[in-house]
Amino acid sequence: MPKIRSNRSAKKRFHLTGRKKVKRNKAFSNHILTKKSSKRKRNFRKSELVSASECKRVKRMLVV
């Protein structure tokens, strides 16, 4: 039986914290930034935890 591979695209997008929670970056921060307010753009820089409903699916992609 071959080893299970982790999803490479998920591995680049998500990271695990010390307590095995899944961290992600916010979307909509790359282009068409002129119409977005400074406050909104500043908040895009902060990372967030993945919601509890999606956490199990993401961890399976990361093969933890």
PyMOL commands that set and color helices and strands:
alter all, ss='L'
color gray80, all
select helices_A, chain A and resi 8-13+38-44+52-62
alter helices_A, ss='H'
color red, helices_A
select strands_A, chain A and resi 14-16+22-25+47-49
alter strands_A, ss='S'
color yellow, strands_A
deselect
rebuild
show_as cartoon
